[in-house]
């Protein structure tokens, strides 16, 4: 794995931890500031990774809205589907 891929995985885990640690969600700008990266980089991770979603939009100024992102909480006892169950759902 390349160094940039390792960094992206590290940032993805950090974003997930930050979002799970807050009840109110965070904007890409807030996440970027905490991680020391650009908002566009954070946005790319949020839109490319399963489990992140826009909870609502916050007003930043009179004409600017920013998506407030959150993370799906997966229950620890959530059973993984078997391959057979996945195939049955496709029928």
Secondary structure, DSSP 8 states (H G I E B T S, - for coil): --HHHHHHHHHHHHHHHHHHH-SS-B-HHHHHHHHTS-HHHHHHHHHHSTTEEEEEEEEEETTEEEEEEEE----TT-----HHHHHHHH-
